[in-house]
Amino acid sequence: MPPRLPARAARGVRPRGDRADLRRGPERLLPDRRLGGLRARRRPAGPLDLGQGHGERVSDLRLIGEAERMDAALPGTLGGTFGGNPVSCAAALATLEVMEREDLCARARALGERIRARLEPLAERSPWVADVRGLGAMQAFELVHERDPPAPQAAARVVATCHARGVLLIPAGIEANVIRLLPPLTIEEAQLDAALDVVVHAAEELEEGLSPGR
């Protein structure tokens, strides 16, 4: 997971790109988890690729954006193999209806806040845990050696410990030193808390002599 760009900086980058007539590429949203975080940015969204999450296992490809930018493309250049599939469109509409009816954007934000409430205190007391970041229900924490160089070996140790205790994780980030959490929006609070217990304890058990490694 790349370092988070502060919201204030992100709001400053967009106008400069517009003045230079730069076309920002589509932003891909992982399956519905980040929608709550997207609103939290408080800036106009550029083109959004919404296909993966909204199709609900049915092939679906959608790209939305400002009319000025979308109309600038040549005919036939904005499309895909599955474009206009009526079954996929019906599945996407049904998914959006569920998201609105069950207020899943608020659910994503609530899960993210619950995760951060456990990870931020961990970062304050552990010399191995640095930045805690994320949007909506997708949250992550970075593992470093003595508060500085990336520690991929430490991340691998946490992942292995969690696997042995029934929690499946994968390392992320350019240096493979980031642990990313992305729970389903249907998870129960008790299940999430139990998983976070495992993750936090695994991070707390890191050996002091573990070298940073790359």
N, C-alpha and C positions, 0 to 999 in steps of 0.2 A: 504494500500500500504506500504510494508516494507521500512525501511530507505534505501536510495540509497547508493550503494557501489561505492566509487570513481573509476573512470576509471583506474587510476594508480594502485589502490589496486587490482582491478579485474585482471589487466594484470599480477600482481605478484602472485595471487592465482593459476591461471591456470598452470604455469610451476611446481609449487610445487605439485599439484595434479597429474600431469603427471609423475613426478619422483617417486611418491608413488604408481603409477599404480592405481589411483582412477578413477573410471568411473562416470563421472557426468551424472545425469539423464537428460532426455529430457527437453528442455526449450520450454514452450508453448507460442506461440504468439497469442495474442488476435486478433480478425479479422482485419488484415492488418494495424491497426493504428500504430503499433510500428515498422514497417519495416524501416521507416526513422531513428528511434532511434537506431535500431540494427546496422546499418552501422556506426553510430556515435561512437560506442564503440571502433572501431579500434582494435579489437582483434578477433582471429579465433573463430567462433561459434562452440559450441558442438552440440550434437544431437538436432534437432529442430522438434517440433510437429507443422505442418502447416495445419492440417486438418480443424480446425474450421472456419478459415477465408476464405480459398480459395475455399471451396465447394459451397459457396453462396447458402445456404439453401438446398443443396443436400448433403446427407451423404458422408463424405469424410474423410479418415484417412491416413495421410502420415507422415513418420518419415524419416528424412535425417540426415546424419552424415558422418564422415570420414570413408573410407573403412575399415581401420584397426579396428575400433571399431565396425562397423556394422557387419563385417565378423566374429567377435569373438563370436557372439551370436549363440546358438544352433539352428538348423533348426526348424522353426515353432514358435520360441519364439518372433520374431519381426513381428507382424501381428495383424489383427483385423477383426471383423465381416464384415466390409465393404471393406476390402482390395481387390484391383483389379477390383472394380466395374467400368465398362467402362463408364457408365453415369457420375459417380462422377469424373472420370479422365478427361472426356471431359469438365465438368464444371470447374474443377480446371485449365485446360489449358487455357480455355477462360478467366478466371479471371486473370491469369498471363499475358495474352496478353493485357488485358485492363490496368493492373497495369503498364506495360512497356510503352504502347502507350501514356497513360495520365500522365506518370511520377509521380505516386502516392507516391513514396518514398519522392520525393521533396515536394509534397503537404503536407505530414504528418509533415515534418520538418517545413514548413512554418506556418502551423496551430499551432504547438507547440511554435514557437517563438512568434506568435501573442498572445497566451494565457499567456506566461511568461511575456510579456511586460506589461500586466495588473496585474498579480499576484505579481511580484517582488516588485513594488512600494507599493502595499498593505502591504506586509510583513514588509517593512521598516517603515511604519507609524502606523501600528496597533499592540497593545500589545498582541492581541489574535492570530495573524498569525505568524507562525514560518517558518519552512523549506518549500521552493517551489522546487519541483523536478518532474522529468518525462523524458520520451523518446518519440520522435516523437510527435504525436498528443495527447498522453496520458500524462496529466500533473496533478499535485495534490498539495494541500497545507495543512499543518498541523495546527490544532488549539490547542493552549496551554493556560494555565492559568498563567498570569504574566510571560510569556517567559519560563516557565519550565514544570510543570506537564501537562500531556495530558488532554484535555478538551472535552470529548465526548458530554457533554450537550451543549456546544457551537456549536459543529458540527451539532447536532440534530436541534438546533435552526436555523442555517443557512439553512439546508436542508428544514425545514418546511417553512421558509420564502420564499425560492426560489420556492417551490411547489405552495404556495399561489399566486405567481406572474408569474406562467406559465413556470418555468424552473424545470425540473425533475432531481434530483440528488440523490445519495445514499452515506452514509458514508462508509469509508473503513478503513483499517489498523487494527492492533491487538487490539488497544485501542478504535477503532471506532471514532477516533478524526481526521480523514483525509477526505478531500473532493476531490474526484477524478473526473476529467473532461476527457471525451473521446468522442469528437464530431465525427460525420460521416465525411468522407473525402469529401463528396459532399456538405457540408454545405457552404452557402454563407458567405462572410466576414461580411456583414451587420447583418445576423442572429447571427453569433458568437459574434459580438460586443454587440448586444442587450442582449444576454444571459449573457455575462461577466459583463455588467452593473448591471444586477440583482444580480449576485453572489457577486460582489464587494460591492455593497450597503448593501446587507444582512450581510456581514462580518463586515462592518463599523458600523452597527446598534446594534452590540452585547452590552448588558448592562454591565457596569463596575462591577456590583455586582453579576454577574452570577458566581456561584461556579463551580469549575472544575468538580466534580462528576466523577463517574466511572460506 
